[in-house]
Amino acid sequence: MITPLEKYDPQIYELLRQEAARQSACIRLIPSENYVSKAVMAATGSCLTNKYAEGYPGKRYYEGQQITDLVESIAIERAKKLFKVDHANVQSHSGAVANLAAYSAVAAPGDTIMGLALPFGGHLSHGWKVNFTSKIFNSVSYELDPKTGEYDFNKIEELAMKHKPKVIISGASAYPRIINFKAFGEIAAKVGAVHLSDIAHISGLVVAGLHPSPVQFADIVSTTTHKTLRGPRGGMLLCKAALAEAIDKAVFPGLQGGPHMHTISALAVALKEADSAEFVQYAKQIIANAKVLAESLMEKGFDLFTGGTDNHLMLIDLRNKNIPGKKLAKALDRARIETNYNTIPGDPAKPFNPNGLRIGTPAITTRGMKEEQMKIIASLIARVAENIDNEEVIAQVGRESLLLCSQFPVPEHFLVQK
Ligand SMILES: *Cc1c(COP(=O)(O)O)cnc(C)c1O
């Protein structure tokens, strides 16, 4: 069957086909990535992309909202139920925009925000110096204890007492352990700050009950929708009833125009998928896989930041191997293993040429890989690292990666039990 895309734009059709083949023929270990279900994909590619819906259900600025109002209300109700919150805003186009909206809901330009420094695993949008958030707001960064890799709450409290931030941000993009959201909430309460908890990476684990939820300890929770939550690309803001109006106004009309209703319909589908025993099982397997992958890598002589993981990701510290992170990431990519180079907390190396590699298990777990495959993947990674300048070995590892992928095809709809 020739699809309309194939007929009208064979070049883009072919590129999409090649990307689908690439995603299927490589071991995808980037911890912020996943494979969405066919149901989520179908909603993403739906006619709702044609519809303007500025405003919120029941109060829009355009006519023809009979369906959009229902779709957005369903997404909101599902988010509220799943995360156990008073209010959900499902319109943010991305995680970064959701954070900016959260700051602007509770702080004015020039006010102080305080988040984890980027080289320690924080996100750009937490006020890092190259990000616009640091230009609008006075940004103060806290760091992790460089020795233990743990949050040093005495130091964070000291910094908060000194700078009296309007917003304290908890959450990270590269932290492999459980985050103590309660401690952040207590510090925020002490200095009169709003606690924004950004669970972009771990929201799938949080709804599965496998990472403590920040909901009880945070005024606002932000998340992406496409990482462990396994939905379409986007952002979401969750909050108590008292902040609902401020959050909604900050997203629209504060920062955005029309919401992406096709994305919101796909988010509704993903939230339904996440509210299931199958999803809890999936999230459990993500963590079980990460633990085995971490242990197997350490057995092969790799140093892991904090000595392991409690969640879906880990940071390989390559200083003992004397291989730059970027060089290993590129060699692994040639061997059909997709990763990203990353700074190691406390390492003075520049973010563009860091000594770390960040990997995670959400996508390969969606394909059905289990503990046994994690051991194989660890040894594939080790062989590339040990033969970093030997293209023959790298090509051989690539063939073995392909073979492994062929045994775990990207599922048609992975919520159907295999
Ligand atoms: C991924 C991520 C974001 C940003 O999400 P985008 O959708 O890429 O803008 C924000 N915060 C954290 C902690 C993240 O890991």
The ligand as a Tripos MOL2 file, in Angstrom:
@<TRIPOS>MOLECULE
LIG
   15    15     1     0     0
SMALL
NO_CHARGES

@<TRIPOS>ATOM
      1 C1         14.6900   16.6870   29.6450 C.3       1 LIG1
      2 C2         14.5770   17.6370   30.7620 C.ar      1 LIG1
      3 C3         13.9430   18.8720   30.6280 C.ar      1 LIG1
      4 C4         13.5750   19.4880   29.2950 C.3       1 LIG1
      5 O1         12.7170   18.8910   28.4960 O.3       1 LIG1
      6 P1         12.5410   19.3640   26.9650 P.3       1 LIG1
      7 O2         11.2350   18.7830   26.6030 O.co2     1 LIG1
      8 O3         13.7080   18.8110   26.2180 O.co2     1 LIG1
      9 O4         12.5320   20.8560   26.9500 O.co2     1 LIG1
     10 C5         13.7380   19.6420   31.7640 C.ar      1 LIG1
     11 N1         14.1730   19.2290   32.9610 N.ar      1 LIG1
     12 C6         14.8430   18.0720   33.1160 C.ar      1 LIG1
     13 C7         15.2990   17.6840   34.4830 C.3       1 LIG1
     14 C8         15.0920   17.2520   32.0280 C.ar      1 LIG1
     15 O5         15.7910   16.1280   32.1890 O.3       1 LIG1
@<TRIPOS>BOND
     1     1     2 1
     2     2     3 ar
     3     2    14 ar
     4     3     4 1
     5     3    10 ar
     6     4     5 1
     7     5     6 1
     8     6     7 2
     9     6     8 1
    10     6     9 1
    11    10    11 ar
    12    11    12 ar
    13    12    13 1
    14    12    14 ar
    15    14    15 1
@<TRIPOS>SUBSTRUCTURE
     1 LIG1         1 GROUP 0 **** ****
